[in-house]
Amino acid sequence: MFKKDNFIFGLVLGLIAPAIGFLIYKLIKFRMYSLEEMFQFLKANPNLITSFISVSLLANAVLFTVFVNGRRDKTAKGIFVLTVVYAAIALAFKFW
């Protein structure tokens, strides 16, 4: 599965990995809250949204490093593109 070198595959991984990172962060930091309660907490504290996005993007950074080191550059480019999109969203949340 991870031997594939394809831009679209990288986009899919770049889309899924932050969601998994988000869930892991939720399980570690907010395990006592349900998903609904956590979203209400984030709505009340919008500054935490950027920290959630940043931690979620760490999953993309790990994948990007794995694929670059494995010389699967097309996949790494797809992951990088989605990372930039997520980072732009994080900046938008922070400043607007």
N, C-alpha and C positions, 0 to 999 in steps of 0.2 A: 504494500500500500504506500509506504513512504518512499519508495524508490522511483515513483513517478515524477517526471519533470515536465510540468505543464502549467502555464500561466493561470488557466481557469481553475485547476486543482489548487493552486496557491490562493486564489481569491476565495474559494470555498473554505479552505483551512483558515484563512485570515478572517473570515466571517464567523466561523464556529469557535475558534480558540478563545476569543475574548468572552464569549458567552460562558464557556466552561470556566475561564478564569474568574468571571463575575460570580458564578455559583460557588466556586471554591472559596472565594473571599467572603461570600455571604455565610457559608457554613462555618468558617473560622471565626469571623468577627461578629456575626449577627445570628448565631445558631439558636438563640433563645426566641427569636422572632419568626413568625411565619413570613412567607414571601410578601404577602399583602401588607403586613405590619411594617416590614422593612421599607417597602415603597412609600408608605405613608410617612415614615421617619425621614426618608430621603426628600420627600416633598416639603416637609417642614424644615429641613436643613439642606438647602440646595448646594452649599459648599462641599458637602460630602460626595455629590455626584461626580465631581471631577476626580476625587480620589478613587472612587469605584472604577471609573473609566481608565485611569492610569494603571491601577493594579490589573485590570482586565487586559490591558495592552501588553503587560509583561508576558502573558502567554504567547502573544504574537512575536515578541522579541526572542523568546526561547525557540519557537519554531523557525523563525527567520535565521537564527544562528545555526540551527541544525541543518537547514537546507543549504545555506551558503557553504558551510564546512563540508557538506556532502557534494558540493559542486552541482547542485540542481538549481541553477540560477533562474530559470523561468518560474519555477514554483516560488522561489524566494522573492522574485519581483511581484508576484501576485499577493503574497503576504504583506510585502512592503506597501503596496498601493492601498490595501485595506487598512493598514496601520495608520497611514497618513490621513485617510478619511476619518477614522475613529478619533485621531488626534485633533483634527479640525472640529469635529463635533464637541470634543472636550473643551476646546478653546471657546467655542461658541457658547456653551453652557456657562463657562467661567466669566465671560465678559458681557453676556446679554442676559 
